């Protein structure tokens, strides 16, 4: 961002003249010709910089969002140029000293989505070299052919400056007016009056009245802009930029001289482990930030300022900022002798063991719901060999509360295995939900029965005892819907859709939030409200954030509007008038706010509802059909569980009744949320307190004449899945609706996406996992039955034709064997899981293929039945399934299997298979950035889910630097990537690392090839392959 330049102030004309007399006196020490050695090449001094501009914005937040998009696309040098008097912020993708490089980048951008890219030409200012520096340069010059008359000319020009200040100001003002008129709303430059826009049809040499230096012109001794300029209020020093950069390493010059620049950093302890939750402060300012899950941070700072970094249990470190591109900081543990009491634990005894301190901090963070930080702390504790019941319990629940069920399963399993007699009923229930989300229904039911034995929850107990086949029953009674993923989903969390008039929806997203901080619960950005256009078929496009007076730097979500779009209710953190509100435990709860609008676009008169409280949360509003009742979710006193559905009546005068709980037909001992009232007066809500298909399931309940719910029904598949499904809305008049789900994600709540739902055209059957059964066939018995006619003579000579059921099953010895290969390459595949399954889903035989790709089953089975053989090799191949019938002649079956690639990806290309964005590194750096960690979480999750998978990490550099240096750098990048995974619980033996240096470039940017920075960065990467 901005890099501030300090302006030296000279107090008097006497001091100024003294400087020039020193120069003149020193000239006597040299020949007339040698004074010319003070020359500064005018060509370099006046060399302009060319900014490639992709956007101009009135709001600074929008400019930051645009920068974020650019950096996601690999343009790491993107920055905001200084704001002009017009108040616009230009975003520069990159800056160059050569117009040919700028043109090259602009042309490439125009081929993509940045069709309006253009070039801004401007001159930058730097500090002038000191007199001593000029003289030293003079000593080193060899050409002695210039005249000393230039010095006298300089003095004349300096003395004339004072008298000409007013005229110069007029010139600058006119130049600015011409610039602003020419570029209209795009102008925002404070760089200098020497600004030129270069487009396809613009001549850069004639854009203004200021001359462009001729490269062949005779150099002057000293440019007048290189000396002191006397001003009415102060004496400023202006120097044109004297540095002509020759490589893209120098392309990170920041032109904003007012607000500092954003600098990235990473914080670790002396063992190389990241330190999340540490505080980074710019001393003397209000700038501060907390490090994320991986110890990464970004903060605004200027040269000359000092940054203080501190964390409980570690010694503080203060760093002065000069021209560093990044900060890799290591904090050491406080020594026992000099350790000071931290204010947060000043009333506690000094802890002798730092591990005990970490346990204390982890527990404290857990109670504050900082689950993203908690996970790393408890993983560190467990990895250190100090595993306890508490550490396993808190770690499992932190993943559960973040909807990261695949990882919760691992730690619940470990907790229950080690401490089977010390597990609470609630943890058994949460473990049951977690295993169910992974398709392990038998284990889930075992844990559920254990929960029932320890609790008096009659709702769950009675339902389970009366419906032991509940999965089949839910699927058979499923509503007839079809679903499709919408186009508004981002890389973050998107959920909670609601109709916004006739042609829009409003929803919540972390795509480009107003705040810069991260939410400690999930490690993601805070939520904002967005609107998207909706066509007649329900397709959604053009998501845009709602107005800034609604969105704040904290959470906004779950909004509902009246039909006339004049009143909106929405959820927000306890934040009003720029301040956060806290409860007695220092937690920030949720509240519902009301806003008014005349046109449905601009929202004002924002106020919180009177039944909110600092001591509990109120969220997710819904309005009745007549708009006289407001439903919501809350954990206020009187709730059955962690959150219940409540309602208040809205009176004619705008006041509200006391909140009323909807009762046990809806609410349970666990969580109910996201209510919605349809046009027919049907209540839809989500709950994880009933026996369903997975985590949160969507339910419906018809309301009686008083608006109270009757019995609740699970919507079944495809709305509900093994994971979380919530935020359901539907309009029968439109014929479609929407809901939210994380079913396709691997990052828990960070994978929430919005789906469109329509009434299906035909009935579709589903298996017990809530997945479509393509052939719609269900088998209802274990053995064949056939009808036989029996003709039996009786003594009275009557003949009867009766039917008799005969069991036709018979057992025989069978041998099934084969080879498994890649269908495309015919390569033999080892390690494929092959299963032999009966009609009831029971696995009779199961084994992994050997080195030669072979498998074999030998055993006694019922040869009258049908069987299935399945083969799976995660995650690069599609699963295989085929029916097997035992022939009546031979009991030896040869069954070769060919597996197909999944998603048109090479089977070992983990990046393609998981749709992982490239893990790119900053120039000459090897630490894992925050964005890279988001991609690594996908690999982490897959390795947890598939413990047999081993991977290789292959790291690369760009071509700049020596071969040996680049090889060492790529090794460090590979080791850092591996260390990130190992610290989070992956066995180091499962990861092979290789550093390739610059020997495997992705593009043509080899040595001596002129490439722009983003082209070089493509080569600075880590890629992943399955071994």
HUVEN-V579354 format. One record per helix or strand. SS is the DSSP state (2 for helix, 1 for strand). FROM is the first residue (numbers start at 1). TO is the last residue. If there is no record, write none. Layout:
# HUVEN-V579354
ss: {SS | SS}
from: {FROM | FROM}
to: {TO | TO}
This chain:
# HUVEN-V579354
ss: {2 | 2 | 2 | 1 | 2 | 1 | 1 | 2 | 1 | 1 | 2 | 2 | 1 | 2 | 1 | 1 | 1 | 2 | 1 | 1 | 1 | 1 | 1 | 1 | 1 | 1 | 1 | 1 | 2 | 2 | 2 | 2 | 2 | 2 | 2 | 2 | 2 | 1 | 1 | 1 | 1 | 1 | 1 | 1 | 1 | 1 | 1 | 1 | 1 | 1 | 1 | 1 | 1 | 1 | 1 | 1 | 1 | 1 | 1 | 1 | 1 | 1 | 1 | 2 | 1 | 1 | 1 | 1 | 1 | 1 | 1 | 1 | 1 | 1 | 1 | 1 | 1 | 1 | 1 | 1 | 1 | 2 | 1 | 2 | 1 | 2 | 2 | 1 | 2 | 1}
from: {13 | 34 | 42 | 49 | 60 | 79 | 89 | 99 | 118 | 125 | 131 | 149 | 195 | 224 | 228 | 235 | 240 | 248 | 261 | 274 | 279 | 288 | 296 | 306 | 314 | 317 | 326 | 333 | 343 | 354 | 371 | 389 | 405 | 425 | 441 | 458 | 470 | 481 | 494 | 504 | 518 | 524 | 528 | 540 | 556 | 567 | 575 | 579 | 590 | 604 | 613 | 616 | 618 | 629 | 643 | 656 | 660 | 671 | 682 | 697 | 709 | 725 | 736 | 748 | 753 | 766 | 772 | 785 | 799 | 811 | 828 | 833 | 843 | 854 | 866 | 877 | 880 | 892 | 897 | 901 | 909 | 910 | 919 | 930 | 951 | 963 | 988 | 991 | 1013 | 1021}
to: {27 | 38 | 45 | 57 | 72 | 80 | 96 | 111 | 122 | 125 | 140 | 186 | 198 | 226 | 230 | 237 | 240 | 250 | 269 | 274 | 282 | 290 | 301 | 310 | 314 | 320 | 331 | 333 | 345 | 367 | 383 | 401 | 418 | 437 | 454 | 466 | 476 | 485 | 499 | 509 | 519 | 525 | 534 | 545 | 561 | 573 | 576 | 580 | 596 | 608 | 613 | 616 | 623 | 634 | 650 | 656 | 661 | 677 | 687 | 703 | 714 | 731 | 741 | 751 | 759 | 766 | 772 | 793 | 807 | 822 | 828 | 837 | 848 | 862 | 872 | 877 | 885 | 894 | 899 | 901 | 909 | 913 | 920 | 945 | 955 | 982 | 990 | 995 | 1019 | 1026}
